[in-house]
Amino acid sequence: MSLTRTRRLRQALAGERAVMAPGVVDAMYARLVAEAGFEAMYMTGAGTSATRLGYPDVGLLTMTEMVDNATRIADASDIPLIADADNGFGGPLNVRRAIQLYERGGVAAVHLEDQVLPKRCGHLAGKQLISAEDMVAKVKAAVDARVDPDFVVIARTDALALHGRNAAFDRAEMYREAGADVIFVESPLPDDLPHIAPRFPGIPLLYNMATSGKTPFLTRSDIEALGFKLIIYPNWLLLSACEAARNTLAVLKREETIASIAPHVMSFKQFFDTARMAEIQELEARYGTPEGSRTDY
């Protein structure tokens, strides 16, 4: 019997190596992460906002939009998906519904943050927090709402940038006591990093390799040595794709032909192979689609 995605994520978090979870924004990125052999992936809220709305991560996406995106990503790959659930989209009852929808959508884990509504990206200025007690209620609601006991609830605090290390650690401890499975202290600076793991023994910690550069770009081994067990890389794939797209557009505008670009991008066949052309062909054969009507290159 194969293990569920939630169980595989739990086992990975209990292993010796830190789990690396590249950030994805849609189903095609999920296919690429699976193709590359990673054991987990992460749905970035900032990337989802950018790709679905063309706006920064300032709390404009609704619960249903975020869950819809996560469900499509989870459906595209068997790799455990960790998803951004913002601040739970409201109070404890909203959190309860959000957890139920994410879990039904095939997500293996979510993280919830202690920001007010509307929220914003954790690496932007101007954040505001709810009370620690209100966040404790949300964590309890999240833990209580899950059906699968292996579904992972990650509690994030944004207090470090606003109120300092002690305040952030006090909040995180309250969230652990409320039942969080993983602790996520957002936006630590280099001086903060050595202090996090000693303060939270016995619980997995999340390292956010955000693109802002506020938290240093360390290696997996360096992050493991600091005591972290889960590393998310939110928007690196999207940023890579955006830069490549800009370069392609510049060449096309300048040369007015695609000829010089073609040798440097994924081929037509590679593109459809990544999108699981073989699976479509197998299904068409299974269900008796006439040979002349079957999908092929």
N, C-alpha and C positions, 0 to 999 in steps of 0.2 A: 504494500500500500504506500503510495507516494505521500510525502509530507505536505501539509498545507503551506501556503506562502507565509502565513503568520508564524507557524512553527519553525520554518526554515530561518526566518529573520531572528526569532528568539534564540535558536541554536547558534546562529552566526554571531549574535551579540555576546553569547556566552563563550565564544571561542577565544583563541589566543591573539588573533590578528584583529586590528580595527577594520570595521566594515566600510568599504568605500562605495558611496552612492552618488554617481553623476546626476546632475540635474537635467530633467527633461521637461518639455512643454507640450508635447503631443505624442501621438501613437508612433510616428515615424522615428522620433528620437528614442522611444522605448525599444523599437526594433534594433536600432544601432547599438544601444547599450547592451542588449542581449547578445548581439553579434560579437561584441568586443569581449564578452565573457565576464562581466561584472556580476556580483551576487546580489546587488540591490540597486534601486534607483530612487530618485527624489523628484517629486513634482514641485517646482519652484513657483511660489506665489507671484513674485516679481516678474518672472518670465511668462507666466500665464496671463497676467495683466497686460504685459507688453504685446504679446502675440494675439490675444483676443480683442483687446481694446485699443492698442497703440498708446496706452497711458502708463505712467509709472505706478508703482505699488503704493497706493494711498487709500486702499479700502473701497475701491469702486465696484469690485466684483461681488456678486451675491453668493450665498451658500449654494444655490442650485447650479450656478455657472462653474464654481470651483469643483463641486462634486461631479458634474458632467465631464469636466476635463479629466479629473482623476479616474473616473470610470473608463473612459476611452483609453487612457494610458494603461491602466491595469489590464484591460481586455486584450491589449496588443502584445503582451509578454507575460510569461510565467514568473518573471523575476519579482520578488517582493517590492512593493511600492510604498515609500514613505511620502506622505502628502502634507503640504502646508494647509492647515485649517484655520489660519488667521487667529482671531480671538474667539473663535467659536460662533461668530456672527450674532452675538447677543448675550443673553444671560444663561444660566444653567439649563433651562429648558431648550433654548436654541442649541446649546452644546450637545445636549442629549440627542436631539434630532440629527445634528450634523454627524455625530459618531455613527448613528444607525445608518445614515445614507452612505457615508464613506465605506463602512464595513460591508454593506450590501453590494457596493460597487467593486469589491475585490481589493480594496486597499489593505495593506498589512499594518500600517502605522500612520498616525497623524501627530503633528505638534500643534499645541495651543499656546498662545502668548498672553501676557497680562497687560496688554494695551487697551485703551479705551476704543470705542466705536465712533467714527471710523479709525482704523489703524493705518500704519504706514510701514514701509520697509525698515527692518531693524537697524540698518546701517545709514539711515537718513536722520537728520536732526529734526527736532520738534516733536518727538514722541511724548505721549502722556500715558500714565498708568492708572489702572483701576486699583482698588485697595487689595492688599494681599488676601484678606478674608474673602473678598468677592472671587478672586482667582482660585482659592481653595475650593469654593463651592463649584466652580466650573470643572476643576480636576475631578472632584468626587462624582459629578454628574457624568463626565466622560467615562470614568472607570465603571460606573454603575450601568451605563447604557450599552456597553459592548456585549454581544452575545458570545463571541468566541473569546475565551479567556486568554488566548495567545495574542489577540489584537493589542498592539503596543501603543500606549498613551505617553507622549513626550510632552513634558511641561517646560515651557520656555519663559524666562524672565528677561525683560528689557531694562531692568533697574540699574544695571551696572553703569551704563553711560549717563544715567540721570542722577543717581543717588550714591554711587560708589560701591565698592566691593562688599562691604559688610551688609549693606541693605540688600544687595542682589543675592548674597549667600543665605541671608535669613529667609528671604522669600523662597528661594529654591528648596531650602530645607522644609518649609511648610508644605510645598507642593509634593515633595517626596513623601512626607507623612500622610498626605491626602490620597496617596496611591499611585502617583506617577511611576511609570516603568523606566523612564529615561529622563535625565535632567539636561536642559539646554540653557546655558548662560550665554546670552547673546552679546556680540561685539566685544569680546575680551581683547585687551591690548597685550603686548608682549609681557609686561610686568605682571599682568593678572594670571597668565596661564599656569605658572607653577603652583598657584594657590588653590586651584579649583579641585583637582582630584583628591588631595589630602583632606579637603573639607567634606567630600562626599564619597567615602569609601563604600564599596558594596553595591553601587548602582551604576549602570552604564551612563556615560557622559557623551554629549554630542558636540562635535567641533564643526563650526560653520565656516567653510572655506569660501567666504563671500568675495565678490570681485572688487569690493571697495578698497581692499588693502589694509583696512584697520586691524584685522586679525591677520597675522603673518602667514605667508604661503610656505608652510612647512611640508616636509615629506611625511609619508604615512608612518615611517619608523619613528620620526621625531614626535609625531602626534601620539602614537602609542606610548612612547616613553613618558609623555606628560599625563598618561592615564585615561585618555579618551578611547571609546569603543566604537563610535559611529562618526563618520566624516561625510558631510554633504558638500557637493560642489555645485551650487545652485544654477548659475547662468553661464558657465564656461562653454558649453556646447552652443548655446544660442549666440553668445558673443562671437564665437568662432565663425558661425554661419553668417552672421550679420556682416562681419568684416569681409568674408569671402564674397558675399552678395554685392557689397559696395565695390569691391575690386572688379567683379564681373560687369557691373553696370558701367563703371568708368571705362573699361576696355570697349564695351559695346557702343557706348556713346562716342568714343574717340575713333574707333576703327570701322564702325557701322557694319560689322560682321562678327559672327560668333566663332569664326574659324580658329583663331589663336587661343580661344578659351577651351574649346572642346577637349583637347588632350589632357587638360588639367582638372577635370571634374569627374564625378562618378559617371560611369557609362550608363546608357539606357538599360542594358541588361542588368548591371549591378543594382540599379535603382529598383527595378521590378523584382529582382531576386530578394533584396532586403525587405521589400513589401510582401514577401511570401508568395511569389508567383507559383512556386512548386506546390504549395498547399491548395491553391485555386485549381491548378491542373489536376491534382489528385482527386479533388472533390468532383470536378466535372466528369472525370472518368468513372468515379464511383456511381454517380447518379445518371449515367447513360447519356450525357450530352453527345450528340452526333460528332464524329471525328472532325468533320469540316467546320464545325461551329465552336470547337474548343479554343480556349485562349492559348496563344503561342507567340513566340517572337518572330 
